[in-house]
Amino acid sequence: MPSSLKTLITYSEPHDLDAAKLVRLFQQAPWAKGRTEAAARDMLRHTDVLICAWDQDMLVGFGRVLTDFTYRASIWDVIVDRAYQQRGIGTEIVRRILHHPRLEHVELFWLCTRRPKFYEKLGFNSKEQTGMVWKRSRQAALE
């Protein structure tokens, strides 16, 4: 529960994010249900840049990046706690990613989303490129 609507949200890039806090947040999203702490810890170890939003010690927002730091970066798992949505937290997470000093030379940011209108307001364009997906579970069924 949010402590109040006027609570100061802080942002950080923790190197030791508690995977349990992240999984609690993931359980709110249909696309992330079923993710485990062990898998989240492994994912965090292999993430290049991450941004967290906090209400005191409660994780209320998250976003991460995989990148070569020069040509391409992929934005993944941008999520905001349901009780904190519509307060600009998701926008601030994406803004901090796009303007992150370690990513200043990246020429193209790419993402997959089920909510394109949110990202279009931030300058993303779905007409730029075509994406394709290979899903392991589908391939296993074909074999």
Secondary structure, 3 states (H helix, E strand, C coil): CCCCCCCCCEEECCCCCCHHHHHHHHCCCCCCCCCCHHHHHHHHHCCCEEEEEEECCEEEEEEEEEECCCCEEEEEEEEECHHHCCCCHHHHHHHHHHCCHHHCCCCEEEECCCCHHHHHCCCCCCCCCCCCCCCHHHHHHHC
